[in-house]
Each structure stands twice: as C-alpha cells, then as structure tokens.
C-alpha cells in the first residue's frame, strides 16, 4: 500500500515545519507549498489524498484555492481541511460553503488536526487507516492482510493485495494503468505499464477460483471492480 499523500499549503515556515514533521511521523507522504499558486501547481503535478490549506496565503488565497479545486471535476473529490485564524461563525460558514470539508481555527492542537486528517483519509482511502472493506462476497481486512471470498481465505501476494485494496476502496471507478502504478507501486519506482496487466491477471485467477471475475477491463481506459 503506497503511503497516503497529504499536501500542506501554509506560508508560515515554523507552522509548516511542525505540521510536516507530525504528518511524516503519522506515516504520510508530505508535499509542501508556501503559497496558493504553488499549491495549485502541486495538485496538478501530483494529486494528494488530502489537502491541509491555510486561509491567509500570499499570491492566491486559501479560499480561492479551495474554490478553484472544488470547481474542477478531477480535483473536486480531494478533501480540504481549511486552517484559519478567523473564528467568526460567518467565516467558518464561508469556508465550508466554498467547498472545504473541514475547518480548523488557529491556534489548534496538532493532535486534533492529525485526527481530522485521519477522518478525511478514512473517507477517501479507508484501507490506509485499518478498516476492513467488502464488495459482494469479498472481504479485505487491511490490518491482518487477510482476504476472504465466500468464506474462503485467498492467498494473495503483496502487490495483488494492494491492487485489490485500491479497487475495493472505490468500486466502479475506472483506474488507468498509470494511476494504478502510482497508487500500488509508488511514483518513485519505474515499472512498465504491462506489469500492471500481469498482476491483474494473477489477481483475477485467484478471485475466479471462488466465483465470477469481478474485475472489468475497460478498453482504452483501464480496469475497474464491478
């Protein structure tokens, strides 16, 4: 399982350093931006799982960054946690109405912010926070690394386990080979896209031993579960 990726957009170096340290300690891959423009650029280059976004930023404000990301179909689903010194109810409402998924008022306890990051990750990548996933008669337990189908335990290799976990987090979503390479193998590892087909073939063989093939090939696009 590739590390959950958190983008931190914060212009105060001391705050950014403390948050980056704590996010890294939680086991996340952390990208950092010091202004809104850089934040938007990093989202384009390497879409994160969660964004921690300061309201008051140079160049492009956090509220404008949030508005732009929530308007685009490819980034709309990325959870955004807005950080702000503005504690007035009207500001909080404005932040949430712009599309922020959570709103944290400064000063805040770092432990609380980490808990809120975990909550948002639970929504988008449940297997990374130790939850079990199910699809039809398939159950995947990410803590024990056990997978069963129709009550029978399946023997999956680590790569097949990560592939199935990715599919089960978002049944029906079509994943391209490049997206699967990023999610399952990691961005820093060069692997040929045909390797994805080989491991999909292995996963299918194991799943088909106990029922129909739930993995769908979408011509010219990639693969989906169901």
N, C-alpha and C positions, 0 to 999 in steps of 0.2 A: 504493500500500500504506500503510494507516494505521500509525502508529508502534506498536510493541509497548508495552503498558501494564504498568508494574510498580508495585505497591502496597508501600510501605515503612512498616512498623509498628515504630517504635523510639522509646523515651521519652527517650533521652539526646540533647539538641539538637545537641551537637557531632558525635556519631556520625551522626545523621540528616542533618545538613548535608553531611558528607563523602560519605556514600553517595548522597544525592540528586544532588550535583554530578557524581559519577562515572557514575551511571546516565544522567543527562541527556547527559553527554559521549558516552556509547555510542549515543545517538540514541533513547532510550526516553522515553515519556511517563511522568512520575513523579507518583503521588499519595502524600501523606504523612499518617500518623496517629501521634499521640503516646501513645495508649493502646489497649487491646484493644477497648473499647467503640466508639471512633471507627473503629477498623479494620474491625469487623464492619459498621458503618453504611456505610462507603465501599464495601465489597464489594457491598452491596445496591444502592447508588446507581449504581455504575459498575464492573462486574466486570472485574478485571485479568486479564492473561495469566499473570502470576507474582506471588507474594507473598513478600517478604522480611520475616520475622517474628521479633522478639526474644522470647525465652522469658519474661524477667522484665519484666512490664508492670504499671502501675497499673490499677485497676478490674477488668479481666478479663485473666488471664494468657495468655501466648502459647500455652501448651499447651492451654488451654481454647478459645481462638480457633480453633486448629487442629482440635480435636475437633469443635467445632460446624460448621465449614465442611465437614469430611470426612463429616459425617453427612447433610448436605443434598444432594439429587440435583443441584440447579442449581449448586452450588459445589464438588462433590466432585472434579471433574477439574482444578481450578486447582492447579498445582504450588506447594508451600510449601517455602521454604528457611528452616529454623529457625536463629536465631543464639542462642548461649548461652555463658555463662562456665563452665557445667557441663561439665567434660571427662571425668567418670567414664563408663565404658562403660555402666553401668546407666541413666544419664540419657540418653545417646545412644539406647539401645535404646527407652527410654520415649518419647522424641520421635518416633522412627521408627514405633513401634507405634501412636502416636496418629494417624498418617497423614502426618507430614512426609515430603516427597520427598527432602530432603537436610538435613544437619545440619552446621553450621559452628561451630567452637569459637572463642570470643574469647580473646586477640586474634588477628585474622586479617589476611592480606594482602588489600587491596582488589582487587588484580588477580585473586586466586584466587576471590573472591566473584563478580566480574564474569564469570569463566569459568563458574562454576556457574550463574549466571543464564542465560548463553547456552545451556548444556546443557539446562536446563529449557525454554527457548524453542524449542529445536530439536525438542523433543517435541510441543509444542502449536501452534507456528507455524513450521514448517520453512522456509517461503519467506522469512521475515524474516532468516534467517541464511545466505542464499545457497545453499540446497540446491535441487537440481532435483527436481521432483515428476512422478510419472507416474500415469496412470489409463487402463487399456486401451491404446489406441494413441496417447494424447495425452501429450506430454512438455512440461513447462514448466520453463524454466531462469530462475530469478529473478535471477541475476547478469547475464546477457546480455539478459534480457527477450525471449527467443525462445520461441515455442510451435510445436510441430510436431504434426501428426496424420497417421498412416500415412506418415511420412516427408516430408510436405508442410508447408512453413512457412506458418503462418497469420498474417495481418496484423490484429492486434488493437489497438484504441485503448487508452489507459492505463486507463480505467475498466473495460473488458471484461477486460483483463489482470488487474486486481485482483480482479474478480468470480470469474474462473476460478481464480485462485490460492487464493482463500478456499474455493471448492468443493473444490478438489483437496487441500487440507490435511486435510479430513475428509469423504471420500466417504461418501455415505449419510446424512449429517447434514442435517436439515431446518433451513434458515435462514429466519426471518421477514423480511419487508421491512425492519422496524425494525432487526433485527440486522445485515442487510446494509448499511443506511445507516450504522450506527455503524462497522462494520469497513472498508467500502470508501470512504465519503465522509468519515468522521470525525464525532465527536459535536458539534463546534462549528459545523458547516455545516448550514444549514437547506436540505433538499432534500425535495420532495414524494415520498411513497412510490411514486407512479405512475412517477417517474423510474426506479426500480429495474426496473419491468416493461419500460420502453423499452430499457434497456441489456441486460437478459436476452434480449430479442427479438433485439437485434443480435448478441449472443454466440452465440445458437442458430443464427442464419443463417450465421455464419462456420463454426461447427462442423459444421453439416449439409451444407456444401458438400463435405465429405470423409468422410461417414459418417452413421450414425444420430444422432439427437438424444439426447445423454446427460443433458441437464438435465430433471429431473422436476418438474412442478408438483404441489404437494400442496394440494388445495383447503382454503381457510381457514387454512392454516398457512404456506405459503411455497414455497421451492424447495430442491431437493437435486440432487446429482450422483449418478446411478445409483439 
